[in-house]
Amino acid sequence: MDVDRTAAAIADMSIRGAGRIARAGAAALSHFADNYKGNDLGGFRRDLEGAKATLLGSRPTAVSLWNGVQASTKGVGGAKDLGEAIALVKANAAAFIDASEKAVGVISEIGAKRICDGDVVMTHCNSAAALGPIIEAHRQGKAVRVYATETRPWRQGLITVRQLAEAGVDTTLIVDTAVRSVMKRVDKVFVGADTVTSHGALVNKIGTSQLALAAHEARKQFYCCAETYKFSPMTLFGDMVTIEERDHGEVVGRDEIPSSVKIFNPVFDSTPPRYIDAIITELGMISPGSVYGIMVGQLGEEAFKVGGRK
């Protein structure tokens, strides 16, 4: 899709999930470059900045989208001519999409090793990275049972249970408020990530911290499955992760409650690193405290430019 349609689909949740959002953004920029009608390098750079702003404005808190967009436009500022700039965007976007898709496969293989035969796993929302290890463990012949939360208000858990059922995994859907009661039956928790901060905190779908707290109380293992492009370079410099608030209509109709009642509909919450046993990435299974080193190692000088240090 083109930039405008992609941005609209991300904004209205037709495209959801951090990885899918990031890949969609990269693909939209590739489409933009491939179909660019101008013949001026300066004009292309200006229009590209506008396309980036449109995409990033669709989900301003999604660091995966930010990283996908930045990865797709890397090096354009140093391009010698329009043809080189266009080729760079297309090649960068293709490389990012390929790496993103492969990352889920690697995470699946690593995470499946943490699932034992007979384990009961709980998951929340809908994350390809989190479901990958579960489905891979089942494919390996391990008897795995899953409790998946409904995940209000968008009920992404319904997508999760359909995907697990299609894979043949024994799956039970639960309402979000049943998490603490059901946790006693669970061995491990696997969730995805929207953002991972430089100190290892997990920003993910609202309700994730509830799972982490319940798992900690019940002494159950809690794993975050996240591609490294979900690590936020901005947090290296003290920037806070903004928790997006969406329209109240997603929660309840305005005519269903008195007009004096306010509605709070945050999309994400933050889980402290002390409640996370490990973060499973395409680079391996790491502790939350290792995020900083990996982030700096991958981003290098570019991270400092982003942070305004150079």
N, C-alpha and C positions, 0 to 999 in steps of 0.2 A: 504494500500500500504506500501511497505518498505520505508526506510529512503531516499534512492537515488531518487526513483520515486516521492515520496511526495515532496522532495525539488525541483525537476525539475518542478513539477506541480505548486508549489507555485511561483517559479521564473518566469514561463512563463504565469502566471495569469490564468491558468486553474482552480486553486483553488484561489478564491478571497473573500474578506470580512474578516475583522479582526477576527470575531468569528470562521468562517470556517477554517481560517488559523491556529488558535490556536488549534482547535479540531483535525485538520489533523496532526499537529505536535505531539500532545499527542498520537494519534492513531498510528503514525509511530514508536514512541518510545516503545509503548506496543508491536507492531509487532516485533521490534528489540529484545526486552527482551524475548518474547515468542519463538523466533526462534534462540536464541543464541546457538551456537554449542560448545563453549569453556567450560572448566571445572575449570577455575581459577578466583577467585573473583577479583584479581588485574587486570587481563586481561579484565574482563568484565567492570570494572570501566573505564579503558583506552579506550576501544572500545565505551563505552557509551558516553564518552566525545567527541570522534570523530563524533559520530552520532549527538550529540547536535550541534556541530560546523557546520556540513553539513546543518542541518535544519535552524539554525540561519543565516547562510550565504545566504540562499535563499531570505530572506527579512530582511536585517539587521536593518531596522527602525521600524519593526512591534513589538511593545511592547507586544501585545497580544500573539504572537508566543513565545516571550521570556518568558512570564509568564507561558504559557502552558507547555513549555519545563522544566522550573524550577520546576513547581508544580509536573510534572510527575517523576522527579528524586529526589525529596525531601527525605532525610533520607538514601539514598544509601551509603553515606560515612560512616554511622554508622552500616551498615549491618554486621552481624557476618559471613555469608557464602554466596555463590553464589545463592543458592535457595532463601534465604531471600531477596537478592538484586533484583532478577528477579521478585519475588512476589510483592515487593514494587513498582517497576516501573509499573507493570500491574495494581495494585490496585490504585495507584496514578493517572494514566492516565484515568482509568475508572471513578474515582471520579471527575476528572476535567471535562471530557466530559459531564458527567451527570449534574454537577453543571452549566456548561456553557449553556446547552440546557434548563435547568429549569429557568436560569436567564432571558432569552428572554421572557419566559412566564410571569414571574413576572413583568418585565418591560412593557410588553404589557398591563397588567391589570392596572398598575399604570398610564401609559401614556394615556390610553383610557379615564380615568377620566378627563383629561385635554382637551379633545375634546368634544365640545358641538354639539348638533343636529344642522345641517345646516352649520357647519364650513367648510371653505376651507383651505386646508393644502398644504404646499409646502415641497418637499423633494428633496434630492440630492444624486447622486450615488446610490448604492444598499446596504442597511443595514437591516439585519433581525430585529435588535433591534429597528430601526426607523420605519420600516413598521409594526411591531407588534402592536403598539397602534392604528394605523390607521385601520388595518384589524379587530382588536378586537372591536373598536368603531362601525365599520360597522356591525359586527356580533351582536352587542347589539341593532341594529336597528336605529342607528343614521345616518342621511343623511350626508354623508361626501363626499366632492369632493377634488380631489388631482391634483396639478400641479407637475409633475416630470421632472427634468432636463435631457437632453440627456446625459450629463456628458462626455465630450470629454477628452482624445482621445479614450478611450476604450469603451465609450458608455454604461457604466453599467446601465444607466437609462432605456435602453431597457429591461433589465432583470426586473427592478423595475416595469415598466408599465405592463409587462406580468403577474407578480405575483399579482399586484393589480387587473388587469382585471379578472384573474382567480378567485379571491376572490369576484368579483362582485362590486368592488369599482369604482365609476365614476372618470375616470382618463384622464388627458390631458398631453401629452408630449410637452415640450417646449425646444428650444435651450438654451444653457447656457446664452447667451447674452441677453435673454429676461427676466431674473430674475427681474431686477429693474422695468421694465415696468409692469410685472404681479403682483408684490408684493402688489400693491394697491388693488387687488382683494382677497388677502389672509388674513386669520385670524391668523394662526400660522405656524411656521416652525419646522419640526422634522428632525433631521439628526442623523447619527450614529457617531462613533468615531474610529479613528485608535489608538490614544493615548490621554490621559488626563494627563497633567503635575501636579506636586504637588501644584502649585498655581492656578490651575483650568483653564488653557488655553487648548483649543481644537485643536489638530492636526488631520486633516481629509482630505479627498479627495480635491484636488485642486479645488477651486471655492466655498468651504464652507464659507470662510470668506466674499466672495461676498454676499452670502445670508444673513449672519449675519449683514453686514453693511446696506444692503437694508432693512432688517427687522427693524433695529434700527432707520433708517431714517423715515420709515413709521409707527413706533411705533407698530410693530407687535411682538408677543411673539416668542422667539427663544429657542427651547429645544434641548438639546443633550441627546441622549439615549445611554447609555454606561454601559456595565458590568464592575464591579470593577477590573477585571483582565486587563482592558485596562488602568488602572492608572499606571503611570511609576515610579517605586521606584528609578530609577537612577536620576530622576530630583530632588529628595530630597537633593542631594548633589551637585547641580549646573550643572550637565551634561545637555548639550543641546540636543534637539531632532533633529537628522539629517534628513533633508528633502531629500528623495531619488530622484534622477534624472534618468529617463529611456531613452531608445534609441530613437533617433530622428525619426526613421522609423515609430514609432507609430503615429507621428503627420503628416508627409508629406514625400513623396518619394524624395530621394536626387536629382533625375533628374527633379523634378518639379520646383525647384528654383535654382538661381545662386549658384555656389559652394562657393562663398564668404559670403553667408548669414549663420549666426549661428542659431542654433535651441536650445531652452531651454525648457525642458519637465519635470518640477517638478511634483511629484506625489501628494504631500500634501501641505497644507498651514496651517497657525496658526491663530486661532480666539481668541482674548483676552477675558478674563473672563467677562469684563464689558459688553460685547454684548450677554452674555448667561443668560437667565432668570433662568434656572435650568438645572441640570443634573439628568436625570431619571435613577436610577440604580436598581439592584435587592434588595438593602437595603432600597430603598425609594427615594424620590425626594429631592435632596440636592442642596445647593448653591455651586457655584464654589469654594468659600472660605472654604468649608467643606472637600474638597478632601484630604488635608494634614492630618487631624485628622483621617479620615477613613483609609487612606493608612498606617499610622503608627500603628493604632489599629489592622489592619489585618495582617501586615507583622511583626510587633514587632522587636525582635532582629535580625531576618534574614535580614531585610532591611539594617541594619547597617553593617552587614557582607558584603552584596553586595556592599554597598557604600564604603567599605574599611576602616570603622571606627573601626573595631575590627579584 
